[in-house]
Amino acid sequence: MPRMPYTNFHDINLDWVIKQIKKAFTPDNPPPYPVKSVNGRTGDVTVTGDTIPVRPGGVDVQTALNEKQTAPNSPGTPGQVLGLGANQTPVWLDQTGVTDVKIDQSSIVDQDGVAVIPLASSSDLGVIKTLAGRGIRVDPSTGVIFIYRASDADIKSGSSIYAPLTPSNQENAVFYGLASAAGLSTASSLTMGTYTNAAIDKILTMLGVYNRILSPAGNTHTLLPCPFSYAFGEKAELNITVTATSEYHFSFSCPAGTPTVMTMTGATATAGDVILEAGGYYEVNVWNGVALYRKVEVTGG
């Protein structure tokens, strides 16, 4: 026999009360079906076009369904996309976007479809950039590459490695380059167009057109040809070696009490004041094997 609810001051049938409370629907305990009614209908409702009337300003569902566009009858080819044709009807269209990126006929697209432009090298095409001190620059307004020449200061210091020389200031390169090539360590301190005596000496010596006078000690010498000259001073004995194919120039003086004992090897003939006198001062030129002696009268200056 089912237990009916009862109560008194002594007993309360809590078990039955709790079960009934659990059956109540709340926001935390909704009914098992989500829709209570459809336009006033309950239960298993079948919806048709007449079931839900169109509200003023709403969409006529039936009309929209009747005017829907139909997909193309045939499938597209690989790579095509669905679009609209000239009559606003669906058609398959070829893609017009970029499908590959190549450099020198070789693709640079990786496996993820990303175009990775390589850096250029002496053997590979690719992207490059310029540096101000490397002799090449880019005009930012036009994108044109141009040569950035060495400035006057660059040429004077001689320290720029990459800046090229151009005709606009080539005279600077000649001036400072010649002094530097001659071995003048202070070439960069020169004023453009003006050589110091030290610079002239080194440049002419390098070019072989400057007559330098040497005064070596001793009595025996193998002479260097012109533009070198020798001033031996007073010599009691002098032994000279030359060749018959070059030009030589030297001078000496005899002691006051006796003439210099001269020996010359390499000369094929002699001429001039060949008999030396005590106290005499002599200049000797050797050309084509002939030694020409000339006594020079020296007076006080």
NUSE-876064 format. One record per residue (C-alpha): residue in one letter; x, y, z. Coordinates in nm, 3 decimals. Each point is the difference from the previous one (the first is absolute). Layout:
N
+------+---------+---------+---------+
| voro |      px |      py |      pz |
+------+---------+---------+---------+
|    A |       X |       Y |       Z |
...
+------+---------+---------+---------+
***
This chain:
301
+------+---------+---------+---------+
| voro |      px |      py |      pz |
+------+---------+---------+---------+
|    M |   0.000 |   0.000 |   0.000 |
|    P |   0.157 |   0.337 |  -0.109 |
|    R |   0.103 |   0.238 |   0.266 |
|    M |  -0.206 |   0.317 |  -0.006 |
|    P |   0.130 |   0.318 |   0.144 |
|    Y |  -0.080 |   0.070 |   0.352 |
|    T |   0.121 |   0.218 |   0.278 |
|    N |  -0.052 |   0.069 |   0.360 |
|    F |   0.185 |   0.173 |   0.268 |
|    H |   0.226 |  -0.302 |   0.035 |
|    D |   0.074 |  -0.126 |  -0.350 |
|    I |   0.048 |   0.160 |  -0.346 |
|    N |   0.025 |  -0.216 |  -0.316 |
|    L |   0.313 |   0.175 |  -0.138 |
|    D |   0.078 |  -0.268 |  -0.253 |
|    W |  -0.314 |   0.066 |  -0.202 |
|    V |   0.036 |   0.379 |   0.020 |
|    I |   0.356 |  -0.006 |  -0.135 |
|    K |  -0.097 |  -0.217 |  -0.296 |
|    Q |  -0.277 |   0.240 |  -0.099 |
|    I |   0.228 |   0.304 |   0.023 |
|    K |   0.251 |  -0.164 |  -0.233 |
|    K |  -0.271 |  -0.033 |  -0.266 |
|    A |  -0.048 |   0.378 |  -0.017 |
|    F |   0.160 |   0.186 |  -0.302 |
|    T |   0.227 |   0.294 |   0.071 |
|    P |   0.267 |   0.190 |  -0.200 |
|    D |   0.244 |  -0.252 |   0.145 |
|    N |  -0.237 |  -0.290 |  -0.079 |
|    P |  -0.156 |   0.074 |  -0.345 |
|    P |  -0.246 |  -0.235 |  -0.176 |
|    P |   0.152 |  -0.269 |  -0.227 |
|    Y |  -0.146 |   0.165 |  -0.313 |
|    P |   0.139 |   0.347 |  -0.096 |
|    V |  -0.309 |   0.134 |  -0.186 |
|    K |  -0.330 |   0.038 |   0.186 |
|    S |  -0.206 |   0.106 |  -0.303 |
|    V |   0.026 |   0.109 |  -0.367 |
|    N |  -0.251 |   0.272 |  -0.088 |
|    G |  -0.239 |  -0.139 |   0.260 |
|    R |   0.055 |  -0.363 |  -0.089 |
|    T |   0.140 |  -0.252 |   0.247 |
|    G |   0.124 |  -0.351 |  -0.023 |
|    D |   0.172 |  -0.134 |  -0.313 |
|    V |  -0.053 |   0.299 |  -0.233 |
|    T |   0.075 |  -0.014 |  -0.374 |
|    V |   0.093 |   0.342 |  -0.137 |
|    T |  -0.108 |   0.107 |  -0.350 |
|    G |  -0.004 |   0.329 |  -0.186 |
|    D |  -0.350 |   0.070 |   0.130 |
|    T |   0.090 |  -0.082 |   0.360 |
|    I |   0.210 |   0.316 |   0.055 |
|    P |  -0.152 |   0.308 |  -0.166 |
|    V |   0.236 |   0.267 |  -0.130 |
|    R |   0.011 |   0.309 |   0.219 |
|    P |  -0.020 |   0.346 |  -0.160 |
|    G |   0.350 |   0.092 |  -0.119 |
|    G |   0.118 |  -0.361 |   0.036 |
|    V |   0.119 |  -0.252 |  -0.257 |
|    D |  -0.236 |  -0.193 |  -0.222 |
|    V |   0.156 |  -0.343 |   0.048 |
|    Q |  -0.182 |  -0.163 |  -0.289 |
|    T |   0.093 |   0.279 |  -0.242 |
|    A |   0.363 |  -0.018 |   0.111 |
|    L |   0.005 |  -0.373 |  -0.058 |
|    N |  -0.151 |   0.039 |  -0.346 |
|    E |   0.261 |   0.265 |  -0.098 |
|    K |   0.309 |  -0.189 |   0.128 |
|    Q |   0.287 |  -0.046 |  -0.248 |
|    T |   0.088 |  -0.345 |  -0.128 |
|    A |   0.359 |  -0.128 |   0.001 |
|    P |   0.167 |  -0.086 |  -0.334 |
|    N |  -0.097 |  -0.341 |  -0.138 |
|    S |   0.357 |  -0.118 |  -0.054 |
|    P |   0.280 |  -0.001 |   0.262 |
|    G |   0.292 |   0.240 |  -0.031 |
|    T |   0.356 |  -0.096 |  -0.081 |
|    P |   0.276 |  -0.006 |   0.263 |
|    G |   0.092 |   0.353 |   0.103 |
|    Q |  -0.333 |   0.157 |  -0.104 |
|    V |  -0.227 |   0.185 |   0.242 |
|    L |  -0.379 |   0.061 |  -0.002 |
|    G |  -0.093 |   0.353 |  -0.106 |
|    L |  -0.254 |   0.202 |  -0.197 |
|    G |  -0.004 |   0.029 |  -0.378 |
|    A |  -0.111 |   0.289 |  -0.223 |
|    N |  -0.369 |  -0.073 |   0.076 |
|    Q |   0.062 |  -0.023 |   0.373 |
|    T |  -0.039 |  -0.377 |  -0.017 |
|    P |   0.235 |  -0.239 |   0.180 |
|    V |   0.289 |  -0.121 |  -0.216 |
|    W |   0.340 |  -0.161 |   0.056 |
|    L |   0.281 |   0.255 |  -0.039 |
|    D |   0.376 |  -0.041 |  -0.040 |
|    Q |   0.203 |   0.155 |   0.280 |
|    T |   0.172 |   0.321 |  -0.106 |
|    G |   0.224 |   0.042 |   0.307 |
|    V |   0.371 |  -0.085 |   0.029 |
|    T |   0.056 |  -0.375 |  -0.008 |
|    D |   0.381 |  -0.007 |  -0.003 |
|    V |   0.307 |   0.229 |   0.034 |
|    K |   0.314 |  -0.073 |  -0.200 |
|    I |   0.351 |   0.141 |  -0.026 |
|    D |   0.191 |  -0.091 |  -0.315 |
|    Q |  -0.268 |  -0.260 |  -0.083 |
|    S |   0.034 |  -0.171 |   0.339 |
|    S |  -0.282 |   0.008 |   0.256 |
|    I |   0.076 |   0.155 |   0.338 |
|    V |  -0.327 |  -0.115 |   0.163 |
|    D |   0.060 |  -0.236 |   0.292 |
|    Q |  -0.210 |  -0.297 |   0.110 |
|    D |  -0.230 |   0.227 |   0.200 |
|    G |  -0.080 |   0.213 |  -0.304 |
|    V |   0.213 |   0.295 |   0.115 |
|    A |   0.226 |   0.177 |  -0.252 |
|    V |   0.344 |   0.032 |   0.165 |
|    I |   0.222 |   0.238 |  -0.199 |
|    P |   0.367 |  -0.097 |   0.048 |
|    L |   0.289 |   0.240 |   0.056 |
|    A |   0.199 |   0.070 |  -0.316 |
|    S |   0.357 |  -0.125 |  -0.036 |
|    S |   0.268 |  -0.001 |  -0.268 |
|    S |  -0.166 |  -0.307 |  -0.149 |
|    D |  -0.368 |   0.028 |   0.102 |
|    L |  -0.272 |   0.252 |  -0.079 |
|    G |  -0.187 |   0.140 |   0.298 |
|    V |  -0.077 |   0.303 |   0.212 |
|    I |   0.274 |   0.253 |   0.080 |
|    K |   0.048 |   0.319 |   0.202 |
|    T |   0.262 |   0.272 |  -0.015 |
|    L |   0.219 |   0.164 |   0.261 |
|    A |   0.112 |   0.364 |  -0.016 |
|    G |   0.369 |  -0.079 |   0.036 |
|    R |   0.013 |  -0.274 |  -0.265 |
|    G |  -0.004 |   0.221 |  -0.310 |
|    I |  -0.355 |  -0.087 |  -0.116 |
|    R |  -0.320 |   0.170 |   0.108 |
|    V |  -0.369 |   0.004 |  -0.091 |
|    D |  -0.196 |   0.317 |  -0.072 |
|    P |  -0.294 |  -0.030 |   0.245 |
|    S |  -0.231 |   0.204 |  -0.224 |
|    T |   0.056 |  -0.202 |  -0.317 |
|    G |   0.153 |  -0.329 |   0.115 |
|    V |   0.288 |   0.049 |  -0.248 |
|    I |   0.340 |  -0.144 |   0.093 |
|    F |   0.298 |   0.235 |  -0.046 |
|    I |   0.372 |   0.015 |   0.077 |
|    Y |   0.094 |   0.202 |   0.307 |
|    R |   0.343 |   0.141 |  -0.083 |
|    A |   0.291 |   0.059 |   0.234 |
|    S |  -0.007 |   0.352 |   0.142 |
|    D |   0.301 |   0.233 |   0.006 |
|    A |   0.042 |  -0.086 |   0.368 |
|    D |  -0.011 |  -0.374 |  -0.080 |
|    I |   0.273 |   0.041 |  -0.260 |
|    K |   0.219 |   0.214 |   0.225 |
|    S |  -0.019 |  -0.241 |   0.293 |
|    G |   0.042 |  -0.304 |  -0.223 |
|    S |  -0.201 |  -0.208 |   0.248 |
|    S |  -0.319 |  -0.082 |  -0.194 |
|    I |   0.000 |  -0.356 |  -0.129 |
|    Y |  -0.312 |  -0.010 |  -0.218 |
|    A |  -0.068 |   0.356 |  -0.124 |
|    P |   0.085 |   0.016 |  -0.374 |
|    L |   0.191 |   0.280 |  -0.176 |
|    T |  -0.181 |   0.201 |  -0.268 |
|    P |   0.113 |   0.268 |  -0.249 |
|    S |  -0.157 |   0.281 |   0.206 |
|    N |   0.290 |   0.006 |   0.248 |
|    Q |   0.262 |  -0.216 |  -0.168 |
|    E |   0.268 |   0.270 |   0.047 |
|    N |  -0.016 |  -0.060 |   0.376 |
|    A |   0.069 |  -0.367 |  -0.054 |
|    V |   0.302 |   0.079 |  -0.220 |
|    F |   0.145 |   0.251 |   0.245 |
|    Y |  -0.034 |  -0.199 |   0.320 |
|    G |   0.049 |  -0.336 |  -0.167 |
|    L |   0.334 |   0.102 |  -0.150 |
|    A |   0.135 |   0.123 |   0.334 |
|    S |  -0.122 |  -0.310 |   0.178 |
|    A |   0.139 |  -0.232 |  -0.267 |
|    A |   0.340 |   0.170 |   0.033 |
|    G |   0.005 |  -0.099 |   0.366 |
|    L |  -0.083 |   0.333 |   0.163 |
|    S |  -0.156 |  -0.100 |   0.332 |
|    T |  -0.150 |   0.347 |   0.049 |
|    A |  -0.174 |   0.014 |  -0.339 |
|    S |  -0.341 |   0.055 |   0.161 |
|    S |   0.126 |   0.321 |   0.165 |
|    L |   0.085 |   0.168 |  -0.331 |
|    T |  -0.206 |   0.288 |  -0.136 |
|    M |  -0.155 |  -0.092 |  -0.332 |
|    G |   0.219 |   0.133 |  -0.285 |
|    T |   0.305 |   0.080 |   0.213 |
|    Y |   0.282 |  -0.252 |   0.055 |
|    T |   0.255 |   0.048 |   0.277 |
|    N |   0.374 |  -0.044 |  -0.071 |
|    A |  -0.013 |  -0.338 |   0.169 |
|    A |  -0.283 |  -0.105 |  -0.229 |
|    I |   0.182 |   0.122 |  -0.311 |
|    D |   0.316 |  -0.185 |   0.098 |
|    K |  -0.183 |  -0.328 |   0.042 |
|    I |  -0.210 |   0.036 |  -0.315 |
|    L |   0.293 |   0.088 |  -0.226 |
|    T |   0.208 |  -0.277 |   0.149 |
|    M |  -0.281 |  -0.246 |  -0.064 |
|    L |  -0.030 |   0.118 |  -0.360 |
|    G |   0.376 |  -0.014 |  -0.052 |
|    V |   0.029 |   0.360 |  -0.120 |
|    Y |   0.160 |   0.161 |   0.303 |
|    N |   0.378 |   0.033 |   0.021 |
|    R |   0.083 |  -0.101 |   0.352 |
|    I |   0.351 |   0.064 |   0.134 |
|    L |   0.153 |  -0.273 |   0.216 |
|    S |   0.315 |   0.034 |   0.215 |
|    P |   0.103 |  -0.351 |   0.107 |
|    A |   0.307 |  -0.058 |   0.214 |
|    G |   0.294 |  -0.213 |  -0.110 |
|    N |   0.214 |  -0.019 |  -0.310 |
|    T |  -0.153 |  -0.282 |  -0.203 |
|    H |  -0.347 |   0.033 |  -0.155 |
|    T |  -0.222 |  -0.153 |  -0.266 |
|    L |  -0.202 |   0.294 |  -0.125 |
|    L |  -0.373 |   0.020 |  -0.061 |
|    P |  -0.088 |   0.163 |  -0.332 |
|    C |  -0.170 |   0.337 |  -0.032 |
|    P |  -0.212 |   0.153 |   0.140 |
|    F |   0.234 |  -0.086 |   0.287 |
|    S |   0.314 |   0.213 |   0.034 |
|    Y |   0.293 |  -0.031 |   0.240 |
|    A |   0.201 |   0.263 |   0.185 |
|    F |   0.296 |  -0.187 |   0.150 |
|    G |   0.192 |   0.299 |   0.135 |
|    E |   0.377 |  -0.013 |   0.044 |
|    K |   0.141 |  -0.345 |  -0.082 |
|    A |   0.362 |  -0.113 |  -0.013 |
|    E |  -0.118 |  -0.318 |  -0.171 |
|    L |  -0.325 |  -0.075 |  -0.183 |
|    N |  -0.106 |  -0.327 |  -0.164 |
|    I |  -0.313 |   0.027 |  -0.216 |
|    T |  -0.198 |  -0.268 |  -0.186 |
|    V |  -0.248 |   0.092 |  -0.277 |
|    T |  -0.150 |  -0.162 |  -0.310 |
|    A |   0.036 |   0.108 |  -0.362 |
|    T |  -0.377 |   0.005 |  -0.055 |
|    S |  -0.112 |   0.259 |   0.261 |
|    E |   0.060 |   0.362 |   0.094 |
|    Y |   0.185 |   0.097 |   0.320 |
|    H |   0.099 |   0.320 |   0.170 |
|    F |   0.235 |   0.060 |   0.295 |
|    S |   0.247 |   0.252 |   0.142 |
|    F |   0.309 |  -0.008 |   0.226 |
|    S |   0.296 |   0.214 |   0.103 |
|    C |   0.370 |  -0.081 |   0.022 |
|    P |   0.198 |   0.059 |   0.318 |
|    A |   0.214 |   0.317 |   0.005 |
|    G |   0.331 |  -0.188 |  -0.008 |
|    T |  -0.071 |  -0.278 |  -0.255 |
|    P |  -0.252 |  -0.088 |  -0.271 |
|    T |  -0.263 |  -0.266 |   0.062 |
|    V |   0.085 |  -0.351 |  -0.112 |
|    M |  -0.300 |  -0.078 |  -0.223 |
|    T |  -0.100 |  -0.345 |  -0.124 |
|    M |  -0.314 |  -0.040 |  -0.213 |
|    T |  -0.131 |  -0.339 |  -0.108 |
|    G |  -0.261 |  -0.027 |  -0.276 |
|    A |   0.085 |   0.311 |  -0.198 |
|    T |   0.141 |  -0.067 |  -0.347 |
|    A |   0.161 |   0.343 |  -0.062 |
|    T |   0.091 |   0.327 |   0.168 |
|    A |  -0.007 |   0.362 |  -0.106 |
|    G |   0.053 |   0.351 |   0.136 |
|    D |   0.224 |   0.089 |   0.292 |
|    V |   0.115 |  -0.353 |   0.062 |
|    I |   0.330 |   0.102 |   0.166 |
|    L |  -0.100 |   0.072 |   0.355 |
|    E |   0.170 |   0.278 |   0.196 |
|    A |   0.055 |   0.035 |   0.372 |
|    G |  -0.264 |   0.219 |   0.159 |
|    G |  -0.223 |  -0.015 |  -0.308 |
|    Y |  -0.376 |  -0.048 |   0.004 |
|    Y |  -0.142 |  -0.229 |  -0.274 |
|    E |  -0.339 |  -0.084 |  -0.146 |
|    V |  -0.030 |  -0.327 |  -0.194 |
|    N |  -0.280 |  -0.106 |  -0.241 |
|    V |  -0.008 |  -0.351 |  -0.139 |
|    W |  -0.217 |  -0.054 |  -0.306 |
|    N |   0.004 |  -0.294 |  -0.240 |
|    G |   0.323 |  -0.125 |   0.158 |
|    V |   0.190 |   0.329 |  -0.041 |
|    A |   0.114 |   0.174 |   0.321 |
|    L |   0.029 |   0.378 |  -0.042 |
|    Y |   0.215 |   0.176 |   0.266 |
|    R |  -0.039 |   0.370 |   0.054 |
|    K |   0.198 |   0.213 |   0.246 |
|    V |  -0.224 |   0.249 |   0.174 |
|    E |   0.136 |   0.324 |   0.141 |
|    V |  -0.166 |   0.039 |   0.340 |
|    T |  -0.016 |   0.342 |   0.155 |
|    G |  -0.147 |   0.107 |   0.331 |
|    G |  -0.368 |   0.095 |  -0.010 |
+------+---------+---------+---------+
***
